[in-house]
Structures are given as structure tokens and as C-alpha cells.
């Protein structure tokens, strides 16, 4: 259905409980896409959770890039001032402007940065090279599908036009590449000094930038420590 026809005969909208995301009443596809469009919010919540429990400088930097990306999106929207499609179709909107799409910009920033992190930052530390590449390719495919789904959902639900979603994706990808390079070349060399600050030590902020595969490192260290404690406990019980 063309956008003009959708705007001339707007559907009856329903909102997801506890959110302002709306979808056409009785449209199962729209309902699924409405939940998919909440993924950027889930990503932000996930980052806050990781920062609270991990307190790792690269994660904090990644989150800082997401905040910068959102700031750029707000600035672009208020400079371009392009309205959303079907004005008045949705009542609960954070902004009347739609260029570029903030959902599209955020999800593509996240995905592009994650691509670069997976293939350039993380390196294999054991001999399972094929398995390592396989799970990276699978994860990358899932992330790409997620970004495309979120972008499509914003058009399907009449929150944005195709051009607003496209340029949001371009902006997010560009900022993602810039922030990854900035983090790697400028911030990463400073992480050891930042981690040594008294305030960083007080809040247990750590730097893992010199560890090529943090997942493998944490797994082996945790397993080794658990075995040591188990042996000590067994010795005391004898």
C-alpha cells in the first residue's frame, strides 16, 4: 500500500503496554514490528546494566558513543525540521521531526560499531579458529537482521519515511565508524591511566583493552579460580 493511501485511510492504533509505541489494531505483523522497534531501548538498558556490573572502560566508551550519536540526531532533526509522515497519525511522539530516524541511527551505530569490534578488536587466543569465525559470522548476521528489522518497522508503523530511515542509518554508521576509530586510536591508550585514577579504583573501574578476547579470558580465569577454591575447600574438609 502506498504511503498516500495509508495516510488517507489511517488505521486504528493500539499501543504496547507501558510504552508509546503504536501498531495497527488487529495487525499481527505490526504488533511484532512494534516490539522489534523497542530493541534500541533494550540496548540502552543493557549498556547501563553492563556498566553497573562490569565497570569496563571500553563498554563505558561504547555507551558514550551512543549518547553522542543521540545528541547528533537531536541536532540534525532540529536543523532539518522535516516532519514525520502522516502528520497526526501518532499522538505520543518525542519529536514532531522525523529526519533522520533516531531508531535507525542508533541501531546502525550499534551494529556497525559491533561489527568493527568483532572483527578488528577481538582476536582469537586458542586454536579453534574456524569455530571462532563461525560464531562471529552468525552473530554478525543476526545483528544485521536486527538493524534491518528495526529500520523497516519504523516505516511500516508510519513513524518515518524510507528516506528518513535511510539517512538515519547512514548517519549512525558514519558516527559508529568514527567513534570506533577514535576509541581505538585516542581513548584506548589512555585507558590504563584512567583505570589507575583513585576514583576509578574506588568504583572498581577496569581496563581490559590489552586482553584480546575478553570472553575467553574471563572464562578461563573464572574456571581456574573456581577449581582452586574447590581444592582448598576439599583440603579443609579432610
Residue frames relative to the residue before (quaternion, step in Angstrom):
aa qw qx qy qz dx dy dz
X 1.0000 0.0000 0.0000 0.0000 0.00 0.00 0.00
X 0.4580 -0.6927 0.4844 0.2752 3.57 -0.89 0.96
X 0.6326 -0.5565 0.3790 0.3827 3.53 -1.19 0.59
X 0.6260 0.5484 -0.3453 0.4338 3.60 1.01 -0.77
X 0.6634 0.4990 -0.3076 0.4650 3.58 1.00 -0.83
X 0.6374 0.5233 -0.3284 0.4605 3.58 1.02 -0.76
X 0.6810 0.4831 -0.2921 0.4663 3.58 0.98 -0.80
X 0.6664 0.5038 -0.3103 0.4537 3.59 1.04 -0.72
X 0.7717 0.1786 -0.1140 0.5997 3.58 1.19 -0.55
X 0.0613 -0.8504 0.5219 0.0249 3.58 0.52 1.19
X 0.4580 -0.6885 0.4837 0.2868 3.60 -0.99 0.76
X 0.5391 -0.5546 0.5019 0.3871 3.51 -1.36 0.06
X 0.2617 -0.8152 0.5041 0.1133 3.55 -0.62 1.16
X 0.1217 -0.7350 0.6615 0.0857 3.50 -1.29 0.66
X 0.2817 -0.7631 0.5557 0.1718 3.57 -1.09 0.65
X 0.5170 -0.6065 0.5049 0.3315 3.53 -1.21 0.60
X 0.5736 -0.6230 0.4098 0.3390 3.57 -0.92 0.93
X 0.8424 0.1467 -0.1677 0.4906 3.55 -1.06 0.97
X 0.7106 0.3458 -0.2694 0.5504 3.61 1.23 0.23
X 0.4495 -0.6691 0.5156 0.2904 3.55 -1.33 0.14
X 0.4363 0.6881 -0.4710 0.3382 3.60 1.22 0.23
X 0.1423 -0.8191 0.5550 0.0285 3.56 -0.69 1.14
X 0.0579 -0.7722 0.6321 0.0280 3.56 -1.22 0.61
X 0.6208 -0.5604 0.3819 0.3934 3.61 -1.14 0.51
X 0.5098 -0.6612 0.4637 0.2965 3.56 -0.89 0.96
X 0.8209 0.2102 -0.1788 0.5000 3.56 -0.83 1.03
X 0.5958 0.5497 -0.3608 0.4611 3.59 1.27 0.04
X 0.2975 -0.7871 0.5152 0.1624 3.60 -0.26 1.27
X 0.6334 0.5276 -0.3302 0.4599 3.60 1.00 -0.79
X 0.6586 0.5075 -0.3016 0.4667 3.55 0.97 -0.86
X 0.6377 0.5247 -0.3295 0.4577 3.58 1.03 -0.75
X 0.6482 0.5040 -0.3150 0.4760 3.59 0.97 -0.85
X 0.6761 0.4884 -0.2941 0.4667 3.58 0.93 -0.89
X 0.5934 0.5591 -0.3666 0.4482 3.58 1.12 -0.58
X 0.6554 0.4834 -0.3070 0.4925 3.58 1.02 -0.79
X 0.6282 0.5324 -0.3348 0.4581 3.59 1.02 -0.76
X 0.6557 0.5288 -0.3192 0.4342 3.59 0.99 -0.77
X 0.6023 0.5526 -0.3550 0.4537 3.58 1.29 -0.18
X 0.4218 0.7371 -0.4486 0.2784 3.61 1.25 -0.13
X 0.6276 0.5271 -0.3696 0.4378 3.68 0.89 -0.67
X 0.6332 0.5111 -0.3351 0.4748 3.59 1.05 -0.71
X 0.6378 0.5241 -0.3220 0.4636 3.57 1.01 -0.82
X 0.6204 0.5414 -0.3361 0.4572 3.59 1.07 -0.73
X 0.6622 0.4991 -0.3093 0.4657 3.59 0.92 -0.88
X 0.6466 0.5035 -0.3180 0.4768 3.58 0.97 -0.83
X 0.6416 0.5324 -0.3182 0.4513 3.57 1.00 -0.81
X 0.6485 0.5149 -0.3209 0.4597 3.58 1.00 -0.78
X 0.6382 0.5149 -0.3321 0.4662 3.58 0.94 -0.83
X 0.6441 0.5204 -0.3143 0.4642 3.59 0.99 -0.85
X 0.6599 0.5084 -0.3062 0.4607 3.59 0.92 -0.90
X 0.6580 0.5122 -0.3142 0.4538 3.57 0.93 -0.88
X 0.6559 0.5171 -0.3158 0.4502 3.58 0.95 -0.86
X 0.7819 0.3603 -0.1821 0.4750 3.59 0.86 -0.95
X 0.7409 0.3880 -0.2305 0.4974 3.63 1.06 -0.63
X 0.0870 -0.8428 0.5220 0.0980 3.59 1.03 -0.85
X 0.3505 0.7404 -0.4823 0.3104 3.55 1.01 0.93
X 0.5374 -0.6882 0.3864 0.2971 3.56 -0.80 1.04
X 0.6487 0.5119 -0.3430 0.4467 3.61 0.95 -0.72
X 0.6270 0.5212 -0.3336 0.4732 3.59 1.05 -0.71
X 0.6354 0.5187 -0.3186 0.4751 3.57 1.03 -0.81
X 0.6506 0.5093 -0.3100 0.4704 3.57 1.01 -0.82
X 0.6167 0.5423 -0.3301 0.4654 3.59 1.01 -0.84
X 0.6712 0.4892 -0.2869 0.4774 3.57 0.92 -0.94
X 0.6171 0.5408 -0.3393 0.4601 3.58 1.06 -0.74
X 0.6308 0.5265 -0.3268 0.4670 3.58 1.08 -0.70
X 0.6259 0.5302 -0.3318 0.4659 3.57 1.05 -0.73
X 0.6508 0.5008 -0.3143 0.4764 3.58 1.00 -0.81
X 0.6254 0.5215 -0.3290 0.4782 3.59 1.01 -0.81
X 0.6409 0.5363 -0.3169 0.4485 3.57 0.95 -0.90
X 0.6598 0.4977 -0.3024 0.4750 3.58 0.98 -0.84
X 0.6336 0.5302 -0.3277 0.4583 3.58 1.05 -0.74
X 0.6432 0.5077 -0.3150 0.4789 3.57 1.02 -0.81
X 0.6338 0.5318 -0.3310 0.4539 3.58 1.00 -0.80
X 0.6446 0.5123 -0.3210 0.4680 3.59 0.93 -0.87
X 0.6566 0.5138 -0.3065 0.4592 3.57 0.96 -0.87
X 0.6708 0.4977 -0.3019 0.4597 3.60 0.88 -0.91
X 0.6386 0.5334 -0.3344 0.4426 3.58 0.96 -0.81
X 0.7354 0.4168 -0.2408 0.4771 3.57 0.92 -0.86
X 0.5999 0.5034 -0.3739 0.4970 3.58 1.26 -0.06
X 0.7359 0.4188 -0.2291 0.4802 3.58 0.84 -0.99
X 0.1000 -0.8543 0.5030 0.0846 3.60 1.11 -0.75
X 0.3211 0.7365 -0.5317 0.2680 3.59 0.92 0.84
X 0.4085 -0.7430 0.4681 0.2489 3.60 -0.65 1.06
X 0.5651 -0.5693 0.4763 0.3602 3.52 -1.33 0.33
X 0.5849 -0.5681 0.4241 0.3940 3.60 -1.20 0.33
X 0.8367 0.1734 -0.1314 0.5025 3.55 -1.26 0.49
X 0.1034 -0.8408 0.5296 0.0431 3.57 0.65 1.13
X 0.8023 0.2516 -0.2196 0.4948 3.52 -0.85 1.05
X 0.4474 0.6979 -0.4583 0.3206 3.60 1.26 -0.03
X 0.7682 0.1998 -0.1072 0.5987 3.56 1.07 -0.80
X 0.3526 -0.7691 0.5016 0.1804 3.56 -0.89 0.95
X 0.7539 0.3496 -0.1917 0.5222 3.60 1.02 -0.77
X 0.2120 0.7801 -0.5504 0.2087 3.56 0.00 1.33
X 0.4604 -0.6884 0.4777 0.2933 3.62 -0.93 0.80
X 0.7925 0.0470 -0.0087 0.6081 3.58 1.19 -0.52
X 0.4559 -0.6850 0.4962 0.2770 3.57 -1.08 0.71
X 0.6521 0.5120 -0.3122 0.4638 3.59 1.25 -0.31
X 0.2357 -0.8214 0.5120 0.0878 3.54 -1.06 0.78
X 0.6767 0.4755 -0.2929 0.4797 3.61 1.23 -0.16
X 0.5602 -0.3920 -0.7163 0.1396 1.55 -1.08 2.30
X 0.6485 -0.5119 0.3906 0.4060 3.57 -1.28 0.26
X 0.3907 -0.7351 0.5021 0.2341 3.59 -0.71 1.04
X 0.6162 0.5393 -0.3508 0.4544 3.60 1.06 -0.70
X 0.6721 0.4916 -0.2902 0.4715 3.55 0.90 -0.95
X 0.6645 0.5103 -0.3099 0.4495 3.58 0.92 -0.89
X 0.6748 0.4927 -0.3049 0.4571 3.59 0.93 -0.85
X 0.6975 0.4807 -0.2991 0.4392 3.58 0.81 -0.97
X 0.6791 0.4706 -0.3054 0.4734 3.62 1.00 -0.70
X 0.5630 0.5486 -0.3888 0.4805 3.60 1.15 -0.49
X 0.6810 0.5022 -0.2860 0.4498 3.56 0.82 -1.04
X 0.7029 0.4803 -0.2773 0.4452 3.59 0.80 -1.00
X 0.6747 0.4837 -0.3050 0.4667 3.61 0.86 -0.90
X 0.6416 0.5053 -0.3264 0.4759 3.58 0.95 -0.82
X 0.6619 0.5062 -0.3057 0.4606 3.59 0.95 -0.86
X 0.5901 0.5553 -0.3617 0.4611 3.60 1.06 -0.71
X 0.6908 0.4809 -0.2744 0.4649 3.55 0.81 -1.05
X 0.6396 0.5249 -0.3234 0.4590 3.56 1.02 -0.79
X 0.6708 0.5177 -0.3010 0.4376 3.58 0.91 -0.92
X 0.8005 0.3473 -0.1579 0.4622 3.57 0.80 -1.03
X 0.7574 0.3531 -0.2074 0.5087 3.61 1.16 -0.42
X 0.7263 0.4328 -0.2445 0.4747 3.59 0.99 -0.79
X 0.7438 0.3634 -0.2134 0.5188 3.59 0.86 -0.94
X 0.0614 -0.7908 0.6090 0.0032 3.55 -0.89 0.97
X 0.5362 -0.6411 0.4497 0.3152 3.52 -1.12 0.69
X 0.1806 -0.8080 0.5555 0.0768 3.58 -0.91 0.93
X 0.7178 0.3404 -0.2594 0.5492 3.60 1.24 -0.04
X 0.6910 -0.5199 0.3304 0.3781 3.57 -1.25 -0.13
X 0.5530 0.6267 -0.3913 0.3852 3.61 1.24 -0.13
X 0.0143 -0.8541 0.5196 -0.0186 3.57 0.68 1.11
X 0.6766 0.5004 -0.2981 0.4505 3.59 0.87 -0.94
X 0.6527 0.5036 -0.3093 0.4741 3.57 0.96 -0.86
X 0.6342 0.5422 -0.3206 0.4484 3.55 1.01 -0.84
X 0.6825 0.4739 -0.2840 0.4785 3.58 0.88 -0.93
X 0.6238 0.5609 -0.3414 0.4240 3.57 1.02 -0.77
X 0.7134 0.4362 -0.2844 0.4690 3.59 0.79 -0.96
X 0.5959 0.5428 -0.3744 0.4583 3.61 1.13 -0.48
X 0.6622 0.4956 -0.3085 0.4698 3.58 0.96 -0.87
X 0.6431 0.5158 -0.3259 0.4628 3.59 0.98 -0.81
X 0.6697 0.4937 -0.2964 0.4689 3.57 0.90 -0.93
X 0.6404 0.5240 -0.3220 0.4600 3.59 0.99 -0.81
X 0.6462 0.5155 -0.3175 0.4647 3.58 0.99 -0.82
X 0.6476 0.5114 -0.3144 0.4693 3.58 1.00 -0.81
X 0.6556 0.5073 -0.3096 0.4658 3.57 0.98 -0.83
X 0.6409 0.5162 -0.3232 0.4673 3.57 0.99 -0.82
X 0.6519 0.5063 -0.3131 0.4697 3.57 0.97 -0.83
X 0.6275 0.5392 -0.3240 0.4588 3.56 1.06 -0.76
X 0.6700 0.4988 -0.3001 0.4607 3.59 0.92 -0.91
X 0.6608 0.4982 -0.3056 0.4710 3.58 0.96 -0.85
X 0.6517 0.5222 -0.3145 0.4513 3.59 0.99 -0.82
X 0.6550 0.4966 -0.3160 0.4738 3.59 0.93 -0.86
X 0.6501 0.5191 -0.3189 0.4541 3.58 0.93 -0.88
X 0.6763 0.4898 -0.2948 0.4645 3.58 0.90 -0.93
X 0.6257 0.5652 -0.3444 0.4129 3.58 1.00 -0.79
X 0.6527 0.5322 -0.3245 0.4307 3.58 1.00 -0.74
X 0.6545 0.4730 -0.3057 0.5044 3.58 1.18 -0.58
X 0.6489 0.5358 -0.3170 0.4374 3.57 0.91 -0.93
X 0.7409 0.4087 -0.2161 0.4873 3.58 0.97 -0.88
X 0.4771 -0.7234 0.3915 0.3095 3.59 1.34 0.30
X 0.3885 0.6946 -0.5118 0.3235 3.55 1.01 0.78
X 0.8056 0.0745 -0.0043 0.5877 3.58 1.14 -0.63
X 0.4610 -0.6187 0.5496 0.3204 3.52 -1.36 0.26
X 0.6774 -0.4745 0.3577 0.4336 3.58 -1.29 0.20
X 0.6592 0.5108 -0.3227 0.4476 3.59 0.95 -0.81
X 0.6403 0.5201 -0.3314 0.4579 3.60 1.01 -0.73
X 0.6569 0.4891 -0.3012 0.4884 3.57 1.04 -0.76
X 0.6492 0.5313 -0.3181 0.4416 3.58 0.96 -0.87
X 0.7186 0.4325 -0.2623 0.4773 3.58 0.79 -0.98
X 0.5660 0.5570 -0.3851 0.4702 3.57 1.19 -0.42
X 0.6566 0.5076 -0.3001 0.4703 3.55 1.01 -0.85
X 0.6417 0.5167 -0.3207 0.4673 3.58 1.01 -0.82
X 0.6659 0.4994 -0.3025 0.4644 3.58 0.92 -0.91
X 0.6750 0.4989 -0.2985 0.4543 3.58 0.88 -0.91
X 0.6528 0.5110 -0.3110 0.4648 3.59 0.97 -0.85
X 0.6578 0.5178 -0.3075 0.4525 3.57 0.95 -0.89
X 0.6783 0.4691 -0.2891 0.4860 3.57 0.90 -0.93
X 0.6134 0.5573 -0.3466 0.4393 3.60 1.07 -0.71
X 0.6580 0.4922 -0.3046 0.4816 3.59 0.96 -0.87
X 0.6559 0.5135 -0.3104 0.4580 3.57 0.92 -0.93
X 0.7029 0.4748 -0.2884 0.4443 3.58 0.82 -0.95
X 0.6105 0.5365 -0.3551 0.4620 3.58 1.07 -0.65
X 0.6755 0.4803 -0.2957 0.4749 3.60 0.88 -0.91
X 0.6411 0.5202 -0.3214 0.4638 3.57 1.01 -0.82
X 0.6526 0.5109 -0.3086 0.4667 3.58 0.98 -0.85
X 0.7026 0.4795 -0.2729 0.4494 3.56 0.87 -0.96
X 0.7774 0.3870 -0.1906 0.4578 3.57 0.84 -0.97
X 0.7756 0.3356 -0.1700 0.5069 3.60 1.03 -0.73
X 0.7727 0.3873 -0.2137 0.4552 3.59 0.68 -1.07
X 0.6365 0.5721 -0.3455 0.3849 3.60 0.88 -0.90
X 0.6542 0.4944 -0.3398 0.4607 3.68 0.88 -0.72
X 0.6776 0.4868 -0.2907 0.4683 3.60 1.19 -0.49
X 0.4878 0.7083 -0.4184 0.2921 3.59 1.20 -0.42
X 0.6485 0.5125 -0.3582 0.4341 3.69 0.83 -0.76
X 0.6549 0.4999 -0.3127 0.4727 3.59 1.02 -0.77
X 0.6534 0.5107 -0.3156 0.4612 3.57 0.98 -0.87
X 0.6558 0.5179 -0.3109 0.4528 3.59 1.00 -0.85
X 0.6759 0.4933 -0.2881 0.4655 3.60 1.18 -0.54
X 0.4526 0.6731 -0.4707 0.3471 3.61 1.21 -0.09
X 0.5921 -0.5895 0.4093 0.3665 3.63 -1.03 0.66
X 0.6622 0.4982 -0.3200 0.4593 3.58 0.96 -0.81
X 0.6282 0.5238 -0.3370 0.4663 3.60 1.09 -0.66
X 0.6589 0.4940 -0.3073 0.4768 3.56 1.00 -0.81
X 0.6225 0.5470 -0.3424 0.4428 3.57 1.04 -0.72
X 0.7588 0.3478 -0.1861 0.5184 3.59 0.97 -0.89
X 0.4693 -0.7212 0.4075 0.3058 3.58 1.33 0.31
X 0.2677 0.7558 -0.5422 0.2511 3.57 1.04 0.80
X 0.0951 -0.8328 0.5453 0.0083 3.58 -0.78 0.99
X 0.3119 -0.7224 0.5916 0.1755 3.52 -1.34 0.44
X 0.0350 -0.8086 0.5872 -0.0136 3.59 -0.65 1.13
X 0.3136 0.8033 -0.4688 0.1912 3.59 1.23 0.32
X 0.6791 0.4807 -0.2982 0.4677 3.62 1.13 -0.51
X 0.5904 0.5358 -0.3706 0.4764 3.58 1.28 -0.04
X 0.3806 -0.7852 0.4334 0.2256 3.62 -0.33 1.18
X 0.7945 0.0888 -0.0456 0.5990 3.61 0.99 -0.76
X 0.2471 -0.8283 0.4872 0.1246 3.53 0.05 1.33
X 0.6063 0.5598 -0.3600 0.4353 3.61 1.07 -0.63
X 0.6788 0.4728 -0.2815 0.4863 3.57 0.92 -0.94
X 0.6364 0.5384 -0.3259 0.4460 3.58 1.00 -0.82
X 0.6908 0.4707 -0.2859 0.4685 3.59 0.81 -0.99
X 0.6294 0.5350 -0.3403 0.4494 3.57 1.03 -0.71
X 0.7069 0.4590 -0.2754 0.4624 3.61 0.79 -0.99
X 0.6543 0.5049 -0.3211 0.4624 3.61 0.95 -0.81
X 0.6673 0.4976 -0.3046 0.4629 3.58 0.91 -0.90
X 0.6572 0.5083 -0.3100 0.4622 3.58 0.95 -0.85
X 0.6572 0.5104 -0.3061 0.4624 3.59 0.97 -0.87
X 0.6666 0.4982 -0.2991 0.4668 3.59 0.93 -0.90
X 0.6425 0.5236 -0.3266 0.4542 3.59 0.98 -0.83
X 0.6596 0.5014 -0.3082 0.4674 3.59 0.97 -0.81
X 0.6361 0.5257 -0.3306 0.4580 3.60 1.00 -0.80
X 0.6793 0.4803 -0.2932 0.4711 3.57 0.92 -0.88
X 0.6300 0.5323 -0.3359 0.4550 3.57 1.08 -0.68
X 0.6464 0.5087 -0.3156 0.4730 3.57 1.04 -0.79
X 0.6506 0.5148 -0.3142 0.4616 3.59 0.98 -0.85
X 0.6503 0.5098 -0.3124 0.4686 3.56 1.02 -0.84
X 0.6487 0.5197 -0.3137 0.4591 3.58 1.03 -0.80
X 0.6359 0.5309 -0.3219 0.4584 3.59 1.08 -0.76
X 0.6624 0.5094 -0.3101 0.4535 3.60 0.97 -0.84
X 0.6867 0.4983 -0.2864 0.4451 3.58 1.05 -0.75
X 0.5860 0.5986 -0.3698 0.4020 3.59 1.22 -0.32
